[in-house]
């Protein structure tokens, strides 16, 4: 079972949302990301959330220096960061657009 899980995670895009507690911008980022993933038909993706108030070292590990921010990591590609509360839906959609390619792949 561990091998299947590892294989699945290796081919699945990873989204990590960095927040600071329950600040208004963090709440908006959570809501905007969930809404966009649903709109794109990718509500199957469960973004990991890291609260930098609880885990400040994670910000340094991932080179994240502002919140909220969204990190997108995919196998064989460099990671990409999008800063802000994700309220610019066009920008967020472009940032997540390549996740649509995975939608057609068997899971």
KADA-V221512 format. One record per run of one state. SS is the DSSP state (hx for helix, st for strand, lp for the rest). FROM is the first residue (numbers start at 0). TO is the last residue. Records with the same first field share a line. If there is no record, write none. Layout:
# KADA-V221512
SS=FROM-TO, FROM-TO
This chain:
# KADA-V221512
lp=0-0, 11-12, 19-22, 39-46, 51-54, 61-67, 73-78, 83-87, 103-106
hx=1-10, 23-38, 55-60, 88-102
st=13-18, 47-50, 68-72, 79-82
